[in-house]
Amino acid sequence: MYLATGLHKAAEENHCEVVRTGHKFHIMRKNYPIERLFLAATLSVFMAGCQQADQILPAELSESDGATITIGLSGGSVSVPPTFSLEFPANSLTSATAVAVTKRVSETFPGDGGEPVGQAFDIGPVGTVLAVPATVSLAVDPALLAAAEQVRLSVALLRQDGSVATFPGNYDLTNGVLTADIDELGPVSAVISADAIALLSGDPTALSGGFFPPPPPVGSSGAWLADPGTLLFESECSPEGRQCFSSGLIRVWADDVVIDRMGSEIFLLSPTVTNSFTFSAFDQFGLPTQVTGSITIDGELRSRINSAVTNYQLQSGVNTGSGAIPTVTSVQVVGNVMTIGVTATIGETGGVEDTEFDVAVEYAISGIGTSEMLTVEVEADIDFENSDGSTTTGTVTAHIRLRRE
């Protein structure tokens, strides 16, 4: 089963724009800060000539403990040399605001988003929501971090409500500068992200199919074949709640091609995964003939390429049926494969990007406590362009677990 896949590379002044030509995608240089693109099933990634530009903190070399500056509607920056800067684009603040930044020394930064590293900073007025995200830059010495920790480095923000949000951003190993966009003012720190799923190598674990349990009876008859009811499997994880890493709801594999092109340290950072499958209309053998459901994955795919730890935003979504809202469609179960009649690829704005018919999905059903767990397999192809114009295709495969409700 192939998910719609969105790829967003957050970089600085010189970065790459993905441009579609026919059914393939190519990357070229672009001179504006953020680019988003949704790819239906195949990603063509041209890595050559698209390295992250060196970042320089917009701060003097002298040491200081804090700074206060009024930022108007036209934007501006505030810095605490030589380890911190915050750049406000135009219209980030709705009115002229005195922004104060101080080194955080009286309190430790909470570890909900990961292990804090380096100097933390308090940014006020705390709780100010930004209409346009501001770019924070923090200096973190690469020598203090192991290779896997460098890839997992993120900016954590302590929100006014006490929750911690993480923003992966980019990390330049040549000057030790971590940058990310934040959407609210408050204490910030560099952290080694806790909710990070390492992409595994080798072949994914084989899914063995299994028997669908009978759904609960509907009405007073108690005869589920005559009045079948429905069978619901669902799961959800996110950085703000039940974390995907600790819950084990998702495992991801990268094949040899992807590892060769992107390196052995590849992580899915701070993912949000939401899944639901409702089976109905069971046949005489207890197999479902109809299904309504969806799978969405949002997260940050990070790897080290040359001297930069690069961040890509992975946004994937698919619904049963042909619309932007999941609808009932047919399903046929044979062995360890469910063949879903119609699926819709969902784009960034929530609209339908593409539809597919007779989509094969490998699955397994196993017992978990007093209930059952459904595991489904989804995958996406990545086409890497070679110097001679040819492409080499790699595959990323995910196993997603859903619990019977």
N, C-alpha and C positions, 0 to 999 in steps of 0.2 A: 504494500500500500504506500503510495507516494503522497506526501504532504506538500501543500503550498509552502514555499520557503522564502522568507524575506531576508535580505542581506543589507546591513547598514554598517559601513565602516566609518567610525568617528575618527577623524584625523584633523590636522591643523591646516595651515594656509595652502599647502600644496598637497592635494590628495587625489583620489581616483573616483571618477564617475563611471557607473556601470551603464552601458548603452546597449540597447537591444538591436540586433541585426538579424532579422528572420527569427529563428527559434533559438539562437545562441545569444550569449551576452559577453560583452568585452568591457574591460576597464581602461579608462583613459584619464589623464590628468585634468583636474578641475580646480578652480580658484575660489570656491566658496566653501563654508565650513562643514556642512552636514548634508549627507545624501542618503535617501532611502529608496529601496527598490524591492518589489515583490516578484519572485520568480515562481512560475507554476510548478515545474517539476525538475528542471535541469538548470544547474548553475554553471556558467562558464567563467572561470576566474583567471584573469591574466595577471600574474604576480609581478612580472618583470617591469621595472621602471616605476613602481608604485610604492616605494618605501616611505615611511613616515619621515617628515622633515624634523630636524632637530628643534627642540623647544628651548626657549630661553625665558626664564622667569622675568617678567617686566618689573624688576626690582633692582635697587642699587645693591652694591656689594657689602655695604656696612650692615652690621647686626642691629636689629631693633626688636622691641617687645610687643609693639602694637601700633595701630594706626587708625585714624578716623577721618573720613572724607565724605562730603555730601555728593551723592550721585543723583543726577537729574534724569529727565526723560531721554536725553541723548546718549545716556550710558556713560561708562567710564570704568576706572580700575582702582583697586586699593591693594596695597602690598605691605608685607612685613618681611623685609629683607633678612636673610637671603633665601628663605625657605617657603614663602607663601605669596600667592597673588590670587586675586579674584577679579575677573573681567565681566562687566555688565554690558550686554548689547543694548542698543536703543530700545526703549519701551519695556525693558525688563521690569522696572519699577513704575508704579502708576503715578508717583509724585516724587518730588525731590526728597531724598531720605539720607540722613546722616548714618552711614554704615560704619560700624566700629568692629575692629578685629583685634583680638588679643590672644596671646599664647595661653593655652589651657593648662594651668598649673595647680589650681586648688582642688580639682576633681579629676578622677581618672575617666577616660572615655569608656562607655559601656562596650562589652564584647559581644553583643547580640549579633552584629554583622560580621564578626570575625576577630582575629587577634590584632589589636592596634599596634602600629609600628611608627616610629618617628614622632615628630611633634604634632600634637593636636591643637586646634584653634577654635576659639569662640567667635561667632559672627553674629552681630545684632543689627537691627532689632530682631530678636529671636522670634521665629514663627512667621516672618514676612514671606508671603507666597509670591513667587516671581512669575510674571506674565510670560516672560521669555527666559529660559534657563540661563544661568550664569556659569562661566567656566572657571573652575577652581584648579589651581596648580600647586602641588605639594612636592617638596624635595625629599626623596627617599634614597638613601645610598644603596645601590645595587649589591654592593659587597656584603651587606647585612642580610641578604636574602638568598635562599637556595633557588635553583632554577625553577622548580615547581611553584615556589612562593612568589617569584617574580611574575609568573603568568596569572596567579590568583590575586594579585594586588588590585584593590579597589578603593574608592573613596566612600566612607561611611558618613552619614548625616544623622544626627540625633534630632528628631522632630520635636515640636513643642508638646505633642501628646505623649512623648516618652518612647515612641517606637524608633527603630533604627532602619534607615533605608540605605541601600548600597548602590553605587553607580560605578560600573567597571572602568569605563574610559580607556585611555591609552597610557603606556609606560615606556618612556624612552630610556634605554639602558646607557646611551652615550653620555647623558648628563644627569640621569637619576631623577627626572621630572615625571610625576604622575599627574595627568589631567583628566577631568571629567566634568560633565554638566550637572549642576544641582538645581532643584526647583523650589527651594525654600532656604531661608537663612537660619542658621543654628550651628551648634558645635560640629566640627568636621575633623576627620582623622583618616590617614591611610590605614587600611586593614588588609590582612591576609584573609580573603573571603572564606567563610565557613560553609556556605552553600555552594560548593563547587563540585561538579561531577566530572571526573577524569574520563576521557574517551578511551575505551579499551581497544586493544589490538587483536587481530585474529578474527576467526569466524564467530558470529553471534551464537549463543546457546540455542540449540534446536528446540522449537516449540512442538509439543506432542499432541495437540488437540485435546480431546476429553469429552466427557458427557455433560450436557447441560442439565442442571438440577431442575426439577419441576417448579414452575412459578407458584406463588401462593394462590389458593382458590379464590374465585370471585363470587360474591353473593353467598347464599345459604346452601347451594347445591353441594359444594365441596368436591364436585367432579371436575378436576382441572382440565381434562380433555374436552369435556363438553362446554366448559366455561373457563377458558385457559388463563385469563389474567395476563400479567406481564412479568418479565424478569429483568431487573435493573441492576447494572454494574456501573459504578462511577468512582472517581477519585479526583483529588485536587491537592496541589502543593504549591507553595510560593514563599518568597523570602519573608513576607509579612506574617505568615502563619506557620503551618506545618511545612518545614523545609524539605525540598525534594531530595537533597543528599541524605539527610538523616532518616527520611521515611522510606527510601529505597523504591519509590514509585516509578523511577525511570532509570534505565541503563542504556548507555550509548557506546557503539563501536565505530571505529574508523578503520577502513581497509588500508592495505599497504600503500596504495597510491596517495591517499590523503595524508598519511603519516610522512611519506617521503617528501611531499610538497609543503606540508605545514609544520613538520617537526613532531617529535614524540611526546611533547608536553602540550596537549590540547585539552582545554577544559570548557565545560558548559557552566557558566557562572550565573548565579541568582535566577534560575529558571522559574517560570510559572507554568504549570501544566494542569490543564483542566480536561477531563474526559468523562464521557457518559455514553452508555449503550443500553437501550431498552429493547428487549426482544419480545415478540408477541406472535400470535397466530401459529401455535405449535402443531406439528403434524402428528400422525399416529405413532411415530417413533420417538416423540418427545423433542424433536428438533425444531428450532424456530424457522419460520418462513418470512418473517418481517422484522425489520430493525429500524430504530430511530436513534441517531447519536451524533457525536462530534468529538474531535480531538484538536486541542490547541496547545502549542508550545511557544513560549516567549522566553528568550534568554540571551545571554551574551556568550558567543563562541570566541575563545581567546587562544592565541598561540604566539610563540616567539618566532619572528621572521627577521633574520639578520640581527640588527641592533635594537629592534623595537618589539615590544609586546603589543600586538595589534588586537583591537577589539572589533568584532562584528556582531551586529544584532540579528539574532535568528528569530524570525516570526513565522510560525507555521499554523495552518488551520485547514480543516476539512470537515464538511458536514455530510450526513446522509441526505439523499434527495438532491434536487437541482437548484435549491434556493439558498439565500443568506441565512435562513433559519432552518435547523434540522427538521426534516420531514420523513415520514415513513417510506421505506423502500423495501424491495424484496431482498432476501438473503437465502443462500443455499449453502448448507454445511456438508462437506465431504472430507473425511479424514481430518487433517489438521488445518484445513483452509475454509474460511468463510468467503463466499463470493457475494459482494454487495452490489445490488442492481445499479444504483446511481450514486455518485458522490460529487460534491461541489467544492472547488478550491476557493478559499476566502482570502481576499486581498486586505491591504492595510486599512482601507476605509470601511471594511465590513461588507463590501460588495463581492459578487461572484466573479472570479477571474477565469474559471474554466470548469468544465464538467467532464466526468469520465463514467464509462459504463462497464459493468461486470468487473469490479475491482476485487482482486484476490488479496485476502488478508490472512496471514498465518496467525494461529491462536493456540492457547492452551488454557485449560480450566483445571485448577487444583484446589484442594482443601486448605483452608486457613482458619484455624480455631474452629468455631462452630459454623463458619460460613464458607464461601468459595471465592476464589480469586480468578479473574479473567486477565490473561496477558495477551496483548496484541503487538504485532510487529509493523513498524512503519519505517520507510527509508527514503533517502534523497540522493540523487546523483550529483556529483560536482565535476564539471569538465574543466581541467586545467589546460590552458593554451600553451603550446610549446613554441620555441623560437622559430621553427620552420612553418608555423601556421597550423600545424596539426593539433589535435587535442588528445589528452589522456584523461580517462574517466575514473573517478574514485567514488566510493559509496559510503555514506554515513547511515547506520542502522540503529533504531531505537526500539527497545522493548518497554512498553508502558503497562503498568499493572492497575487493574480496577477491581474493587471489592464489591461483592454482592450486597445490595442494600435491602 
